[in-house]
Amino acid sequence: MSTFLIASGVLSLIAMAFVVTPLLRVRDARNVDRRAANVALYRERLAELDAARAGG
């Protein structure tokens, strides 16, 4: 019985490590650059839609 408890405890810790590790990673600067690019594309598309609406 104790072998089962030890094994299940170890497997639970391993599973939790897989879940928690990505959550603890620090976001890098690439995410900021990606966000800035997305905002620029959004504004460009919005300007195109406004021009199309104004043009008829």
Backbone as a printed PyTorch tensor [residue, N CA C, xyz], in Angstrom:
tensor([[[  0.8160,  -1.1860,   0.0000],
         [  0.0000,   0.0000,   0.0000],
         [  0.8650,   1.2560,   0.0000]],

        [[  1.9340,   1.2450,   0.8060],
         [  2.7830,   2.4310,   0.8680],
         [  3.5430,   2.6390,  -0.4410]],

        [[  3.8560,   1.5510,  -1.1370],
         [  4.5160,   1.6770,  -2.4320],
         [  3.6080,   2.3960,  -3.4200]],

        [[  2.3330,   2.0550,  -3.3990],
         [  1.3700,   2.7130,  -4.2770],
         [  1.2710,   4.2000,  -3.9500]],

        [[  1.2140,   4.5330,  -2.6700],
         [  1.1040,   5.9370,  -2.2670],
         [  2.3400,   6.7340,  -2.6720]],

        [[  3.4960,   6.1430,  -2.5090],
         [  4.7330,   6.8160,  -2.9020],
         [  4.7730,   7.0090,  -4.4140]],

        [[  4.4300,   5.9700,  -5.1580],
         [  4.4500,   6.0620,  -6.6180],
         [  3.4300,   7.0820,  -7.1180]],

        [[  2.2390,   7.0760,  -6.5600],
         [  1.2260,   8.0360,  -7.0020],
         [  1.6180,   9.4560,  -6.6020]],

        [[  2.2640,   9.6170,  -5.4760],
         [  2.7470,  10.9370,  -5.0710],
         [  3.8150,  11.4660,  -6.0070]],

        [[  4.7460,  10.5980,  -6.3840],
         [  5.8080,  10.9980,  -7.3060],
         [  5.2210,  11.3600,  -8.6630]],

        [[  4.3010,  10.5510,  -9.1610],
         [  3.6730,  10.8480, -10.4480],
         [  2.8540,  12.1360, -10.3910]],

        [[  2.2190,  12.3920,  -9.2620],
         [  1.4650,  13.6400,  -9.1010],
         [  2.3950,  14.8470,  -9.1270]],

        [[  3.5380,  14.7320,  -8.4830],
         [  4.5080,  15.8250,  -8.5000],
         [  5.0420,  16.0800,  -9.9030]],

        [[  5.2950,  15.0160, -10.6440],
         [  5.7680,  15.1680, -12.0210],
         [  4.7010,  15.8440, -12.8730]],

        [[  3.4560,  15.4260, -12.7200],
         [  2.3640,  16.0300, -13.4860],
         [  2.2040,  17.5030, -13.1330]],

        [[  2.3060,  17.8330, -11.8570],
         [  2.1910,  19.2360, -11.4460],
         [  3.3430,  20.0660, -11.9850]],

        [[  4.5240,  19.4730, -12.0770],
         [  5.6680,  20.1950, -12.6340],
         [  5.4140,  20.5460, -14.0950]],

        [[  4.8020,  19.6320, -14.8480],
         [  4.4880,  19.9110, -16.2450],
         [  3.4350,  21.0060, -16.3800]],

        [[  2.5380,  21.0950, -15.4430],
         [  1.4750,  22.1050, -15.5070],
         [  1.9750,  23.4640, -15.0360]],

        [[  2.7590,  23.4930, -13.9740],
         [  3.1660,  24.7540, -13.3570],
         [  4.3260,  25.4190, -14.0960]],

        [[  5.2170,  24.6540, -14.6790],
         [  6.3960,  25.2160, -15.3350],
         [  6.0490,  26.2520, -16.4010]],

        [[  5.1350,  26.0010, -17.3330],
         [  4.8160,  27.0360, -18.3240],
         [  4.1880,  28.2820, -17.7030]],

        [[  3.4970,  28.1210, -16.6010],
         [  2.8690,  29.2690, -15.9580],
         [  3.8860,  30.1790, -15.2810]],

        [[  5.0140,  29.6340, -14.8920],
         [  6.0260,  30.4070, -14.1870],
         [  7.0490,  31.0530, -15.1130]],

        [[  7.0220,  30.7250, -16.3930],
         [  8.0000,  31.2890, -17.3160],
         [  7.7780,  32.7860, -17.4800]],

        [[  8.8750,  33.4870, -17.5890],
         [  8.8090,  34.9330, -17.7900],
         [  8.5570,  35.1920, -19.2680]],

        [[  7.6380,  36.1050, -19.5150],
         [  7.3510,  36.4460, -20.9100],
         [  8.5180,  37.2410, -21.4700]],

        [[  8.9030,  36.8800, -22.6630],
         [ 10.0480,  37.5410, -23.2630],
         [  9.6130,  38.7340, -24.1130]],

        [[ 10.5950,  39.4390, -24.6390],
         [ 10.3300,  40.6580, -25.4080],
         [  9.6330,  40.3620, -26.7230]],

        [[  9.7130,  39.1310, -27.1980],
         [  9.0540,  38.8010, -28.4650],
         [  7.5500,  38.9840, -28.3690]],

        [[  6.9760,  38.7140, -27.2100],
         [  5.5380,  38.9070, -27.0380],
         [  5.1590,  40.3690, -27.1700]],

        [[  6.0140,  41.2520, -26.6620],
         [  5.7440,  42.6840, -26.7670],
         [  5.8050,  43.1080, -28.2260]],

        [[  6.8080,  42.6330, -28.9580],
         [  6.9290,  42.9620, -30.3740],
         [  5.7350,  42.4290, -31.1530]],

        [[  5.3000,  41.2410, -30.8400],
         [  4.1590,  40.6410, -31.5200],
         [  2.8960,  41.4510, -31.2470]],

        [[  2.7470,  41.8790, -30.0150],
         [  1.5710,  42.6860, -29.6630],
         [  1.5920,  44.0140, -30.4140]],

        [[  2.7440,  44.6570, -30.5050],
         [  2.8530,  45.9210, -31.2330],
         [  2.5320,  45.7210, -32.7070]],

        [[  2.9850,  44.6170, -33.2830],
         [  2.6800,  44.3280, -34.6840],
         [  1.1880,  44.0920, -34.8740]],

        [[  0.5610,  43.3940, -33.9450],
         [ -0.8820,  43.1580, -34.0410],
         [ -1.6670,  44.4580, -33.9480]],

        [[ -1.2480,  45.3500, -33.0720],
         [ -1.9330,  46.6400, -32.9420],
         [ -1.7640,  47.4540, -34.2150]],

        [[ -0.5690,  47.4410, -34.7870],
         [ -0.3330,  48.1850, -36.0280],
         [ -1.1940,  47.6290, -37.1570]],

        [[ -1.2890,  46.3140, -37.2710],
         [ -2.1260,  45.7090, -38.3080],
         [ -3.5970,  46.0240, -38.0840]],

        [[ -4.0230,  46.0280, -36.8450],
         [ -5.4110,  46.3630, -36.5280],
         [ -5.7250,  47.7950, -36.9380]],

        [[ -4.8420,  48.7150, -36.6100],
         [ -5.0790,  50.1170, -36.9690],
         [ -5.0730,  50.3080, -38.4790]],

        [[ -4.1920,  49.6000, -39.1720],
         [ -4.1500,  49.6860, -40.6330],
         [ -5.4520,  49.1710, -41.2400]],

        [[ -5.9130,  48.0610, -40.7590],
         [ -7.1720,  47.4870, -41.2660],
         [ -8.3560,  48.3960, -40.9420]],

        [[ -8.3550,  48.9880, -39.7680],
         [ -9.4190,  49.9080, -39.3860],
         [ -9.4310,  51.1310, -40.2980]],

        [[ -8.2550,  51.6380, -40.6400],
         [ -8.1710,  52.7730, -41.5650],
         [ -8.6980,  52.3790, -42.9390]],

        [[ -8.3920,  51.1710, -43.4020],
         [ -8.9100,  50.6970, -44.6900],
         [-10.4300,  50.6120, -44.6650]],

        [[-10.9760,  50.0990, -43.5870],
         [-12.4310,  49.9850, -43.4820],
         [-13.0960,  51.3540, -43.4130]],

        [[-12.4820,  52.2930, -42.6970],
         [-13.0280,  53.6490, -42.6450],
         [-13.0000,  54.3020, -44.0230]],

        [[-11.9190,  54.0830, -44.7710],
         [-11.8220,  54.6430, -46.1200],
         [-12.8620,  54.0130, -47.0360]],

        [[-13.0880,  52.7230, -46.9040],
         [-14.0840,  52.0430, -47.7320],
         [-15.4870,  52.5270, -47.3850]],

        [[-15.7460,  52.7580, -46.1240],
         [-17.0560,  53.2510, -45.7050],
         [-17.2790,  54.6760, -46.1940]],

        [[-16.2400,  55.5000, -46.1350],
         [-16.3600,  56.8850, -46.5960],
         [-16.5150,  56.9440, -48.1160]],

        [[-15.9140,  55.9980, -48.8130],
         [-15.9820,  55.9700, -50.2760],
         [-17.2950,  55.4200, -50.8010]],

        [[-18.0230,  54.7660, -49.9780],
         [-19.3210,  54.2680, -50.4400],
         [-19.3510,  52.8350, -50.3920]]])
